[in-house]
Amino acid sequence: MDAKVSKSPRLSMAQKKWLTRGLTQPGGKLPLFDENGKKINQQVVRKCVDAGWAEPWFTNQLKPDWLICKLTDDGRHALNQTN
């Protein structure tokens, strides 16, 4: 019987920066734009969702192609493991 080895998640700097911003937001809401008003790279968003660190929150009726996400418990755990 093999014991599971807990590995630290491999967050890129962009993923870590984006996920960290959800720590201080109500409900863990993750931003659509960075501090300079530039849209967050959708590849960063998708990889975080695929890894389970973020999850879609709701659909924006005005911009249905925008993926509005929130931080998950796994995302919080991943951030704690990389600090």
PyMOL Python script that loads the backbone (N, CA, C, O; Angstrom):
from pymol import cmd

cmd.read_pdbstr("""\
ATOM      1  N   MET A   1       0.843  -1.170   0.000  1.00  0.00           N
ATOM      2  CA  MET A   1       0.000   0.000   0.000  1.00  0.00           C
ATOM      3  C   MET A   1       0.893   1.241   0.000  1.00  0.00           C
ATOM      4  O   MET A   1       1.695   1.439   0.914  1.00  0.00           O
ATOM      5  N   ASP A   2       0.750   2.062  -1.020  1.00  0.00           N
ATOM      6  CA  ASP A   2       1.553   3.272  -1.137  1.00  0.00           C
ATOM      7  C   ASP A   2       0.874   4.427  -0.426  1.00  0.00           C
ATOM      8  O   ASP A   2      -0.329   4.644  -0.566  1.00  0.00           O
ATOM      9  N   ALA A   3       1.660   5.156   0.335  1.00  0.00           N
ATOM     10  CA  ALA A   3       1.137   6.356   0.994  1.00  0.00           C
ATOM     11  C   ALA A   3       1.172   7.497  -0.009  1.00  0.00           C
ATOM     12  O   ALA A   3       2.104   7.617  -0.805  1.00  0.00           O
ATOM     13  N   LYS A   4       0.154   8.324   0.042  1.00  0.00           N
ATOM     14  CA  LYS A   4       0.136   9.485  -0.843  1.00  0.00           C
ATOM     15  C   LYS A   4       1.184  10.483  -0.379  1.00  0.00           C
ATOM     16  O   LYS A   4       1.263  10.820   0.802  1.00  0.00           O
ATOM     17  N   VAL A   5       1.968  10.939  -1.307  1.00  0.00           N
ATOM     18  CA  VAL A   5       2.967  11.940  -1.001  1.00  0.00           C
ATOM     19  C   VAL A   5       2.376  13.289  -1.370  1.00  0.00           C
ATOM     20  O   VAL A   5       1.959  13.504  -2.508  1.00  0.00           O
ATOM     21  N   SER A   6       2.344  14.192  -0.406  1.00  0.00           N
ATOM     22  CA  SER A   6       1.794  15.514  -0.652  1.00  0.00           C
ATOM     23  C   SER A   6       2.858  16.391  -1.299  1.00  0.00           C
ATOM     24  O   SER A   6       3.883  16.702  -0.693  1.00  0.00           O
ATOM     25  N   LYS A   7       2.591  16.788  -2.556  1.00  0.00           N
ATOM     26  CA  LYS A   7       3.526  17.636  -3.258  1.00  0.00           C
ATOM     27  C   LYS A   7       3.001  19.065  -3.238  1.00  0.00           C
ATOM     28  O   LYS A   7       1.793  19.301  -3.271  1.00  0.00           O
ATOM     29  N   SER A   8       3.928  20.007  -3.183  1.00  0.00           N
ATOM     30  CA  SER A   8       3.542  21.405  -3.261  1.00  0.00           C
ATOM     31  C   SER A   8       3.028  21.689  -4.663  1.00  0.00           C
ATOM     32  O   SER A   8       3.609  21.234  -5.648  1.00  0.00           O
ATOM     33  N   PRO A   9       1.948  22.436  -4.750  1.00  0.00           N
ATOM     34  CA  PRO A   9       1.424  22.776  -6.073  1.00  0.00           C
ATOM     35  C   PRO A   9       2.408  23.651  -6.832  1.00  0.00           C
ATOM     36  O   PRO A   9       3.183  24.399  -6.236  1.00  0.00           O
ATOM     37  N   ARG A  10       2.367  23.550  -8.133  1.00  0.00           N
ATOM     38  CA  ARG A  10       3.261  24.349  -8.978  1.00  0.00           C
ATOM     39  C   ARG A  10       2.465  25.499  -9.573  1.00  0.00           C
ATOM     40  O   ARG A  10       1.931  25.405 -10.678  1.00  0.00           O
ATOM     41  N   LEU A  11       2.399  26.573  -8.821  1.00  0.00           N
ATOM     42  CA  LEU A  11       1.718  27.775  -9.292  1.00  0.00           C
ATOM     43  C   LEU A  11       2.711  28.659 -10.028  1.00  0.00           C
ATOM     44  O   LEU A  11       3.819  28.893  -9.546  1.00  0.00           O
ATOM     45  N   SER A  12       2.315  29.150 -11.196  1.00  0.00           N
ATOM     46  CA  SER A  12       3.154  30.139 -11.866  1.00  0.00           C
ATOM     47  C   SER A  12       3.012  31.449 -11.093  1.00  0.00           C
ATOM     48  O   SER A  12       2.116  31.590 -10.260  1.00  0.00           O
ATOM     49  N   MET A  13       3.883  32.389 -11.366  1.00  0.00           N
ATOM     50  CA  MET A  13       3.790  33.689 -10.698  1.00  0.00           C
ATOM     51  C   MET A  13       2.464  34.369 -11.040  1.00  0.00           C
ATOM     52  O   MET A  13       1.849  34.996 -10.178  1.00  0.00           O
ATOM     53  N   ALA A  14       2.022  34.249 -12.294  1.00  0.00           N
ATOM     54  CA  ALA A  14       0.759  34.863 -12.711  1.00  0.00           C
ATOM     55  C   ALA A  14      -0.424  34.215 -11.979  1.00  0.00           C
ATOM     56  O   ALA A  14      -1.342  34.911 -11.544  1.00  0.00           O
ATOM     57  N   GLN A  15      -0.399  32.893 -11.847  1.00  0.00           N
ATOM     58  CA  GLN A  15      -1.478  32.189 -11.133  1.00  0.00           C
ATOM     59  C   GLN A  15      -1.497  32.597  -9.664  1.00  0.00           C
ATOM     60  O   GLN A  15      -2.554  32.892  -9.108  1.00  0.00           O
ATOM     61  N   LYS A  16      -0.331  32.612  -9.045  1.00  0.00           N
ATOM     62  CA  LYS A  16      -0.239  32.964  -7.629  1.00  0.00           C
ATOM     63  C   LYS A  16      -0.738  34.390  -7.392  1.00  0.00           C
ATOM     64  O   LYS A  16      -1.488  34.649  -6.450  1.00  0.00           O
ATOM     65  N   LYS A  17      -0.316  35.300  -8.252  1.00  0.00           N
ATOM     66  CA  LYS A  17      -0.719  36.707  -8.116  1.00  0.00           C
ATOM     67  C   LYS A  17      -2.242  36.840  -8.241  1.00  0.00           C
ATOM     68  O   LYS A  17      -2.871  37.551  -7.457  1.00  0.00           O
ATOM     69  N   TRP A  18      -2.826  36.159  -9.222  1.00  0.00           N
ATOM     70  CA  TRP A  18      -4.273  36.231  -9.442  1.00  0.00           C
ATOM     71  C   TRP A  18      -5.029  35.605  -8.274  1.00  0.00           C
ATOM     72  O   TRP A  18      -5.964  36.208  -7.748  1.00  0.00           O
ATOM     73  N   LEU A  19      -4.638  34.418  -7.871  1.00  0.00           N
ATOM     74  CA  LEU A  19      -5.335  33.727  -6.778  1.00  0.00           C
ATOM     75  C   LEU A  19      -5.210  34.491  -5.456  1.00  0.00           C
ATOM     76  O   LEU A  19      -6.161  34.534  -4.675  1.00  0.00           O
ATOM     77  N   THR A  20      -4.058  35.084  -5.206  1.00  0.00           N
ATOM     78  CA  THR A  20      -3.843  35.832  -3.969  1.00  0.00           C
ATOM     79  C   THR A  20      -4.830  36.983  -3.830  1.00  0.00           C
ATOM     80  O   THR A  20      -5.249  37.316  -2.721  1.00  0.00           O
ATOM     81  N   ARG A  21      -5.195  37.581  -4.936  1.00  0.00           N
ATOM     82  CA  ARG A  21      -6.135  38.707  -4.879  1.00  0.00           C
ATOM     83  C   ARG A  21      -7.516  38.266  -4.393  1.00  0.00           C
ATOM     84  O   ARG A  21      -8.282  39.095  -3.901  1.00  0.00           O
ATOM     85  N   GLY A  22      -7.847  36.993  -4.518  1.00  0.00           N
ATOM     86  CA  GLY A  22      -9.128  36.492  -4.039  1.00  0.00           C
ATOM     87  C   GLY A  22      -9.185  36.317  -2.529  1.00  0.00           C
ATOM     88  O   GLY A  22     -10.270  36.187  -1.962  1.00  0.00           O
ATOM     89  N   LEU A  23      -8.028  36.312  -1.871  1.00  0.00           N
ATOM     90  CA  LEU A  23      -7.997  36.107  -0.423  1.00  0.00           C
ATOM     91  C   LEU A  23      -8.678  37.232   0.349  1.00  0.00           C
ATOM     92  O   LEU A  23      -9.216  37.001   1.432  1.00  0.00           O
ATOM     93  N   THR A  24      -8.661  38.424  -0.184  1.00  0.00           N
ATOM     94  CA  THR A  24      -9.207  39.578   0.538  1.00  0.00           C
ATOM     95  C   THR A  24     -10.582  40.005   0.031  1.00  0.00           C
ATOM     96  O   THR A  24     -11.141  40.986   0.521  1.00  0.00           O
ATOM     97  N   GLN A  25     -11.130  39.288  -0.935  1.00  0.00           N
ATOM     98  CA  GLN A  25     -12.416  39.667  -1.513  1.00  0.00           C
ATOM     99  C   GLN A  25     -13.559  38.855  -0.903  1.00  0.00           C
ATOM    100  O   GLN A  25     -13.386  37.687  -0.554  1.00  0.00           O
ATOM    101  N   PRO A  26     -14.730  39.486  -0.780  1.00  0.00           N
ATOM    102  CA  PRO A  26     -15.888  38.750  -0.267  1.00  0.00           C
ATOM    103  C   PRO A  26     -16.173  37.516  -1.129  1.00  0.00           C
ATOM    104  O   PRO A  26     -16.258  37.607  -2.354  1.00  0.00           O
ATOM    105  N   GLY A  27     -16.317  36.380  -0.481  1.00  0.00           N
ATOM    106  CA  GLY A  27     -16.604  35.135  -1.184  1.00  0.00           C
ATOM    107  C   GLY A  27     -15.437  34.601  -1.992  1.00  0.00           C
ATOM    108  O   GLY A  27     -15.585  33.610  -2.707  1.00  0.00           O
ATOM    109  N   GLY A  28     -14.270  35.245  -1.889  1.00  0.00           N
ATOM    110  CA  GLY A  28     -13.102  34.795  -2.647  1.00  0.00           C
ATOM    111  C   GLY A  28     -13.152  35.191  -4.114  1.00  0.00           C
ATOM    112  O   GLY A  28     -12.477  34.577  -4.941  1.00  0.00           O
ATOM    113  N   LYS A  29     -13.950  36.220  -4.457  1.00  0.00           N
ATOM    114  CA  LYS A  29     -14.084  36.637  -5.855  1.00  0.00           C
ATOM    115  C   LYS A  29     -12.728  36.987  -6.436  1.00  0.00           C
ATOM    116  O   LYS A  29     -11.937  37.718  -5.840  1.00  0.00           O
ATOM    117  N   LEU A  30     -12.486  36.445  -7.611  1.00  0.00           N
ATOM    118  CA  LEU A  30     -11.234  36.706  -8.317  1.00  0.00           C
ATOM    119  C   LEU A  30     -11.464  37.783  -9.372  1.00  0.00           C
ATOM    120  O   LEU A  30     -12.513  37.811 -10.014  1.00  0.00           O
ATOM    121  N   PRO A  31     -10.479  38.673  -9.552  1.00  0.00           N
ATOM    122  CA  PRO A  31     -10.670  39.809 -10.452  1.00  0.00           C
ATOM    123  C   PRO A  31     -10.657  39.420 -11.928  1.00  0.00           C
ATOM    124  O   PRO A  31     -10.050  38.427 -12.329  1.00  0.00           O
ATOM    125  N   LEU A  32     -11.337  40.224 -12.709  1.00  0.00           N
ATOM    126  CA  LEU A  32     -11.318  40.068 -14.165  1.00  0.00           C
ATOM    127  C   LEU A  32     -10.138  40.825 -14.778  1.00  0.00           C
ATOM    128  O   LEU A  32      -9.670  40.502 -15.869  1.00  0.00           O
ATOM    129  N   PHE A  33      -9.667  41.850 -14.039  1.00  0.00           N
ATOM    130  CA  PHE A  33      -8.612  42.720 -14.542  1.00  0.00           C
ATOM    131  C   PHE A  33      -7.495  42.840 -13.518  1.00  0.00           C
ATOM    132  O   PHE A  33      -7.722  42.707 -12.315  1.00  0.00           O
ATOM    133  N   ASP A  34      -6.278  43.093 -14.010  1.00  0.00           N
ATOM    134  CA  ASP A  34      -5.155  43.293 -13.097  1.00  0.00           C
ATOM    135  C   ASP A  34      -5.166  44.725 -12.550  1.00  0.00           C
ATOM    136  O   ASP A  34      -6.083  45.496 -12.832  1.00  0.00           O
ATOM    137  N   GLU A  35      -4.154  45.067 -11.776  1.00  0.00           N
ATOM    138  CA  GLU A  35      -4.086  46.370 -11.125  1.00  0.00           C
ATOM    139  C   GLU A  35      -3.992  47.531 -12.121  1.00  0.00           C
ATOM    140  O   GLU A  35      -4.287  48.677 -11.779  1.00  0.00           O
ATOM    141  N   ASN A  36      -3.582  47.225 -13.349  1.00  0.00           N
ATOM    142  CA  ASN A  36      -3.435  48.252 -14.383  1.00  0.00           C
ATOM    143  C   ASN A  36      -4.621  48.292 -15.346  1.00  0.00           C
ATOM    144  O   ASN A  36      -4.589  49.025 -16.334  1.00  0.00           O
ATOM    145  N   GLY A  37      -5.657  47.518 -15.071  1.00  0.00           N
ATOM    146  CA  GLY A  37      -6.846  47.520 -15.920  1.00  0.00           C
ATOM    147  C   GLY A  37      -6.778  46.578 -17.110  1.00  0.00           C
ATOM    148  O   GLY A  37      -7.660  46.600 -17.968  1.00  0.00           O
ATOM    149  N   LYS A  38      -5.748  45.755 -17.172  1.00  0.00           N
ATOM    150  CA  LYS A  38      -5.612  44.788 -18.267  1.00  0.00           C
ATOM    151  C   LYS A  38      -6.347  43.504 -17.888  1.00  0.00           C
ATOM    152  O   LYS A  38      -6.244  43.032 -16.756  1.00  0.00           O
ATOM    153  N   LYS A  39      -7.092  42.942 -18.852  1.00  0.00           N
ATOM    154  CA  LYS A  39      -7.843  41.705 -18.603  1.00  0.00           C
ATOM    155  C   LYS A  39      -6.878  40.573 -18.220  1.00  0.00           C
ATOM    156  O   LYS A  39      -5.821  40.416 -18.831  1.00  0.00           O
ATOM    157  N   ILE A  40      -7.249  39.798 -17.217  1.00  0.00           N
ATOM    158  CA  ILE A  40      -6.436  38.657 -16.790  1.00  0.00           C
ATOM    159  C   ILE A  40      -6.366  37.659 -17.943  1.00  0.00           C
ATOM    160  O   ILE A  40      -7.373  37.376 -18.592  1.00  0.00           O
ATOM    161  N   ASN A  41      -5.190  37.140 -18.187  1.00  0.00           N
ATOM    162  CA  ASN A  41      -4.974  36.159 -19.249  1.00  0.00           C
ATOM    163  C   ASN A  41      -5.888  34.949 -19.033  1.00  0.00           C
ATOM    164  O   ASN A  41      -5.869  34.338 -17.964  1.00  0.00           O
ATOM    165  N   GLN A  42      -6.675  34.609 -20.033  1.00  0.00           N
ATOM    166  CA  GLN A  42      -7.626  33.507 -19.908  1.00  0.00           C
ATOM    167  C   GLN A  42      -6.937  32.158 -19.725  1.00  0.00           C
ATOM    168  O   GLN A  42      -7.532  31.230 -19.176  1.00  0.00           O
ATOM    169  N   GLN A  43      -5.696  32.040 -20.176  1.00  0.00           N
ATOM    170  CA  GLN A  43      -4.950  30.801 -19.955  1.00  0.00           C
ATOM    171  C   GLN A  43      -4.664  30.620 -18.464  1.00  0.00           C
ATOM    172  O   GLN A  43      -4.721  29.502 -17.951  1.00  0.00           O
ATOM    173  N   VAL A  44      -4.361  31.705 -17.776  1.00  0.00           N
ATOM    174  CA  VAL A  44      -4.145  31.661 -16.324  1.00  0.00           C
ATOM    175  C   VAL A  44      -5.430  31.221 -15.640  1.00  0.00           C
ATOM    176  O   VAL A  44      -5.415  30.347 -14.773  1.00  0.00           O
ATOM    177  N   VAL A  45      -6.534  31.827 -16.032  1.00  0.00           N
ATOM    178  CA  VAL A  45      -7.839  31.497 -15.440  1.00  0.00           C
ATOM    179  C   VAL A  45      -8.169  30.029 -15.680  1.00  0.00           C
ATOM    180  O   VAL A  45      -8.516  29.316 -14.738  1.00  0.00           O
ATOM    181  N   ARG A  46      -8.069  29.572 -16.910  1.00  0.00           N
ATOM    182  CA  ARG A  46      -8.420  28.176 -17.255  1.00  0.00           C
ATOM    183  C   ARG A  46      -7.552  27.169 -16.513  1.00  0.00           C
ATOM    184  O   ARG A  46      -8.056  26.161 -16.019  1.00  0.00           O
ATOM    185  N   LYS A  47      -6.262  27.430 -16.432  1.00  0.00           N
ATOM    186  CA  LYS A  47      -5.365  26.490 -15.739  1.00  0.00           C
ATOM    187  C   LYS A  47      -5.699  26.411 -14.254  1.00  0.00           C
ATOM    188  O   LYS A  47      -5.623  25.338 -13.655  1.00  0.00           O
ATOM    189  N   CYS A  48      -6.066  27.540 -13.660  1.00  0.00           N
ATOM    190  CA  CYS A  48      -6.451  27.534 -12.242  1.00  0.00           C
ATOM    191  C   CYS A  48      -7.767  26.783 -12.042  1.00  0.00           C
ATOM    192  O   CYS A  48      -7.923  26.045 -11.069  1.00  0.00           O
ATOM    193  N   VAL A  49      -8.704  26.971 -12.954  1.00  0.00           N
ATOM    194  CA  VAL A  49      -9.980  26.247 -12.871  1.00  0.00           C
ATOM    195  C   VAL A  49      -9.730  24.754 -13.065  1.00  0.00           C
ATOM    196  O   VAL A  49     -10.259  23.934 -12.313  1.00  0.00           O
ATOM    197  N   ASP A  50      -8.931  24.399 -14.064  1.00  0.00           N
ATOM    198  CA  ASP A  50      -8.624  22.980 -14.327  1.00  0.00           C
ATOM    199  C   ASP A  50      -7.935  22.310 -13.143  1.00  0.00           C
ATOM    200  O   ASP A  50      -8.152  21.125 -12.888  1.00  0.00           O
ATOM    201  N   ALA A  51      -7.108  23.061 -12.422  1.00  0.00           N
ATOM    202  CA  ALA A  51      -6.394  22.519 -11.256  1.00  0.00           C
ATOM    203  C   ALA A  51      -7.276  22.475 -10.014  1.00  0.00           C
ATOM    204  O   ALA A  51      -6.909  21.860  -9.012  1.00  0.00           O
ATOM    205  N   GLY A  52      -8.446  23.127 -10.075  1.00  0.00           N
ATOM    206  CA  GLY A  52      -9.338  23.136  -8.919  1.00  0.00           C
ATOM    207  C   GLY A  52      -9.054  24.258  -7.938  1.00  0.00           C
ATOM    208  O   GLY A  52      -9.625  24.278  -6.848  1.00  0.00           O
ATOM    209  N   TRP A  53      -8.183  25.194  -8.299  1.00  0.00           N
ATOM    210  CA  TRP A  53      -7.829  26.302  -7.414  1.00  0.00           C
ATOM    211  C   TRP A  53      -8.837  27.437  -7.499  1.00  0.00           C
ATOM    212  O   TRP A  53      -8.926  28.262  -6.589  1.00  0.00           O
ATOM    213  N   ALA A  54      -9.590  27.483  -8.582  1.00  0.00           N
ATOM    214  CA  ALA A  54     -10.646  28.473  -8.789  1.00  0.00           C
ATOM    215  C   ALA A  54     -11.824  27.742  -9.419  1.00  0.00           C
ATOM    216  O   ALA A  54     -11.669  26.681 -10.024  1.00  0.00           O
ATOM    217  N   GLU A  55     -13.003  28.333  -9.263  1.00  0.00           N
ATOM    218  CA  GLU A  55     -14.178  27.737  -9.899  1.00  0.00           C
ATOM    219  C   GLU A  55     -15.084  28.840 -10.431  1.00  0.00           C
ATOM    220  O   GLU A  55     -15.141  29.935  -9.871  1.00  0.00           O
ATOM    221  N   PRO A  56     -15.791  28.542 -11.517  1.00  0.00           N
ATOM    222  CA  PRO A  56     -16.737  29.526 -12.031  1.00  0.00           C
ATOM    223  C   PRO A  56     -17.766  29.854 -10.957  1.00  0.00           C
ATOM    224  O   PRO A  56     -18.251  28.972 -10.249  1.00  0.00           O
ATOM    225  N   TRP A  57     -18.090  31.137 -10.851  1.00  0.00           N
ATOM    226  CA  TRP A  57     -19.002  31.593  -9.809  1.00  0.00           C
ATOM    227  C   TRP A  57     -20.393  31.836 -10.372  1.00  0.00           C
ATOM    228  O   TRP A  57     -21.375  31.281  -9.880  1.00  0.00           O
ATOM    229  N   PHE A  58     -20.473  32.666 -11.401  1.00  0.00           N
ATOM    230  CA  PHE A  58     -21.752  32.919 -12.052  1.00  0.00           C
ATOM    231  C   PHE A  58     -21.496  33.434 -13.458  1.00  0.00           C
ATOM    232  O   PHE A  58     -20.368  33.783 -13.806  1.00  0.00           O
ATOM    233  N   THR A  59     -22.541  33.478 -14.258  1.00  0.00           N
ATOM    234  CA  THR A  59     -22.441  33.960 -15.625  1.00  0.00           C
ATOM    235  C   THR A  59     -22.803  35.433 -15.680  1.00  0.00           C
ATOM    236  O   THR A  59     -23.824  35.852 -15.135  1.00  0.00           O
ATOM    237  N   ASN A  60     -21.975  36.200 -16.329  1.00  0.00           N
ATOM    238  CA  ASN A  60     -22.230  37.618 -16.532  1.00  0.00           C
ATOM    239  C   ASN A  60     -23.170  37.750 -17.728  1.00  0.00           C
ATOM    240  O   ASN A  60     -22.796  37.414 -18.852  1.00  0.00           O
ATOM    241  N   GLN A  61     -24.379  38.233 -17.494  1.00  0.00           N
ATOM    242  CA  GLN A  61     -25.373  38.329 -18.555  1.00  0.00           C
ATOM    243  C   GLN A  61     -24.952  39.303 -19.654  1.00  0.00           C
ATOM    244  O   GLN A  61     -25.301  39.109 -20.819  1.00  0.00           O
ATOM    245  N   LEU A  62     -24.208  40.342 -19.296  1.00  0.00           N
ATOM    246  CA  LEU A  62     -23.776  41.328 -20.290  1.00  0.00           C
ATOM    247  C   LEU A  62     -22.556  40.867 -21.076  1.00  0.00           C
ATOM    248  O   LEU A  62     -22.375  41.240 -22.235  1.00  0.00           O
ATOM    249  N   LYS A  63     -21.727  40.059 -20.442  1.00  0.00           N
ATOM    250  CA  LYS A  63     -20.510  39.550 -21.087  1.00  0.00           C
ATOM    251  C   LYS A  63     -20.413  38.041 -20.839  1.00  0.00           C
ATOM    252  O   LYS A  63     -19.605  37.603 -20.020  1.00  0.00           O
ATOM    253  N   PRO A  64     -21.225  37.245 -21.536  1.00  0.00           N
ATOM    254  CA  PRO A  64     -21.250  35.796 -21.264  1.00  0.00           C
ATOM    255  C   PRO A  64     -19.932  35.078 -21.554  1.00  0.00           C
ATOM    256  O   PRO A  64     -19.726  33.958 -21.085  1.00  0.00           O
ATOM    257  N   ASP A  65     -19.034  35.707 -22.323  1.00  0.00           N
ATOM    258  CA  ASP A  65     -17.747  35.078 -22.607  1.00  0.00           C
ATOM    259  C   ASP A  65     -16.733  35.315 -21.497  1.00  0.00           C
ATOM    260  O   ASP A  65     -15.647  34.734 -21.524  1.00  0.00           O
ATOM    261  N   TRP A  66     -17.065  36.161 -20.516  1.00  0.00           N
ATOM    262  CA  TRP A  66     -16.181  36.408 -19.388  1.00  0.00           C
ATOM    263  C   TRP A  66     -16.422  35.347 -18.324  1.00  0.00           C
ATOM    264  O   TRP A  66     -17.564  35.105 -17.933  1.00  0.00           O
ATOM    265  N   LEU A  67     -15.365  34.723 -17.859  1.00  0.00           N
ATOM    266  CA  LEU A  67     -15.454  33.687 -16.838  1.00  0.00           C
ATOM    267  C   LEU A  67     -15.207  34.331 -15.473  1.00  0.00           C
ATOM    268  O   LEU A  67     -14.079  34.699 -15.145  1.00  0.00           O
ATOM    269  N   ILE A  68     -16.266  34.460 -14.687  1.00  0.00           N
ATOM    270  CA  ILE A  68     -16.171  35.069 -13.357  1.00  0.00           C
ATOM    271  C   ILE A  68     -15.976  33.938 -12.351  1.00  0.00           C
ATOM    272  O   ILE A  68     -16.804  33.035 -12.231  1.00  0.00           O
ATOM    273  N   CYS A  69     -14.860  34.013 -11.634  1.00  0.00           N
ATOM    274  CA  CYS A  69     -14.469  32.901 -10.759  1.00  0.00           C
ATOM    275  C   CYS A  69     -14.296  33.341  -9.317  1.00  0.00           C
ATOM    276  O   CYS A  69     -14.204  34.526  -8.999  1.00  0.00           O
ATOM    277  N   LYS A  70     -14.256  32.332  -8.462  1.00  0.00           N
ATOM    278  CA  LYS A  70     -13.924  32.553  -7.056  1.00  0.00           C
ATOM    279  C   LYS A  70     -12.875  31.538  -6.644  1.00  0.00           C
ATOM    280  O   LYS A  70     -12.726  30.481  -7.256  1.00  0.00           O
ATOM    281  N   LEU A  71     -12.166  31.880  -5.611  1.00  0.00           N
ATOM    282  CA  LEU A  71     -11.116  31.034  -5.053  1.00  0.00           C
ATOM    283  C   LEU A  71     -11.756  29.843  -4.344  1.00  0.00           C
ATOM    284  O   LEU A  71     -12.761  30.000  -3.650  1.00  0.00           O
ATOM    285  N   THR A  72     -11.185  28.667  -4.513  1.00  0.00           N
ATOM    286  CA  THR A  72     -11.686  27.470  -3.829  1.00  0.00           C
ATOM    287  C   THR A  72     -10.842  27.191  -2.585  1.00  0.00           C
ATOM    288  O   THR A  72      -9.796  27.806  -2.379  1.00  0.00           O
ATOM    289  N   ASP A  73     -11.310  26.262  -1.768  1.00  0.00           N
ATOM    290  CA  ASP A  73     -10.515  25.838  -0.613  1.00  0.00           C
ATOM    291  C   ASP A  73      -9.183  25.243  -1.070  1.00  0.00           C
ATOM    292  O   ASP A  73      -8.154  25.448  -0.428  1.00  0.00           O
ATOM    293  N   ASP A  74      -9.209  24.502  -2.190  1.00  0.00           N
ATOM    294  CA  ASP A  74      -7.962  23.949  -2.732  1.00  0.00           C
ATOM    295  C   ASP A  74      -7.019  25.070  -3.169  1.00  0.00           C
ATOM    296  O   ASP A  74      -5.802  24.947  -3.036  1.00  0.00           O
ATOM    297  N   GLY A  75      -7.581  26.157  -3.687  1.00  0.00           N
ATOM    298  CA  GLY A  75      -6.770  27.305  -4.072  1.00  0.00           C
ATOM    299  C   GLY A  75      -6.114  27.952  -2.867  1.00  0.00           C
ATOM    300  O   GLY A  75      -4.940  28.321  -2.908  1.00  0.00           O
ATOM    301  N   ARG A  76      -6.883  28.085  -1.792  1.00  0.00           N
ATOM    302  CA  ARG A  76      -6.308  28.635  -0.556  1.00  0.00           C
ATOM    303  C   ARG A  76      -5.186  27.736  -0.042  1.00  0.00           C
ATOM    304  O   ARG A  76      -4.131  28.208   0.381  1.00  0.00           O
ATOM    305  N   HIS A  77      -5.438  26.444  -0.090  1.00  0.00           N
ATOM    306  CA  HIS A  77      -4.428  25.473   0.357  1.00  0.00           C
ATOM    307  C   HIS A  77      -3.174  25.562  -0.515  1.00  0.00           C
ATOM    308  O   HIS A  77      -2.057  25.523   0.000  1.00  0.00           O
ATOM    309  N   ALA A  78      -3.356  25.682  -1.828  1.00  0.00           N
ATOM    310  CA  ALA A  78      -2.214  25.781  -2.743  1.00  0.00           C
ATOM    311  C   ALA A  78      -1.391  27.020  -2.439  1.00  0.00           C
ATOM    312  O   ALA A  78      -0.161  26.975  -2.459  1.00  0.00           O
ATOM    313  N   LEU A  79      -2.070  28.130  -2.158  1.00  0.00           N
ATOM    314  CA  LEU A  79      -1.354  29.370  -1.822  1.00  0.00           C
ATOM    315  C   LEU A  79      -0.580  29.217  -0.513  1.00  0.00           C
ATOM    316  O   LEU A  79       0.542  29.710  -0.393  1.00  0.00           O
ATOM    317  N   ASN A  80      -1.174  28.535   0.466  1.00  0.00           N
ATOM    318  CA  ASN A  80      -0.494  28.325   1.749  1.00  0.00           C
ATOM    319  C   ASN A  80       0.728  27.426   1.580  1.00  0.00           C
ATOM    320  O   ASN A  80       1.721  27.596   2.287  1.00  0.00           O
ATOM    321  N   GLN A  81       0.667  26.480   0.658  1.00  0.00           N
ATOM    322  CA  GLN A  81       1.776  25.553   0.439  1.00  0.00           C
ATOM    323  C   GLN A  81       2.953  26.220  -0.263  1.00  0.00           C
ATOM    324  O   GLN A  81       4.093  25.773  -0.135  1.00  0.00           O
ATOM    325  N   THR A  82       2.671  27.303  -1.016  1.00  0.00           N
ATOM    326  CA  THR A  82       3.744  27.951  -1.770  1.00  0.00           C
ATOM    327  C   THR A  82       4.367  29.114  -1.026  1.00  0.00           C
ATOM    328  O   THR A  82       5.353  29.682  -1.495  1.00  0.00           O
ATOM    329  N   ASN A  83       3.820  29.484   0.118  1.00  0.00           N
ATOM    330  CA  ASN A  83       4.377  30.607   0.890  1.00  0.00           C
ATOM    331  C   ASN A  83       5.494  30.165   1.788  1.00  0.00           C
ATOM    332  O   ASN A  83       6.071  30.983   2.504  1.00  0.00           O
TER     333      ASN A  83
END
""", "prot")
cmd.dss("prot")
cmd.show_as("cartoon", "prot")
cmd.util.cbc("prot")
cmd.orient("prot")
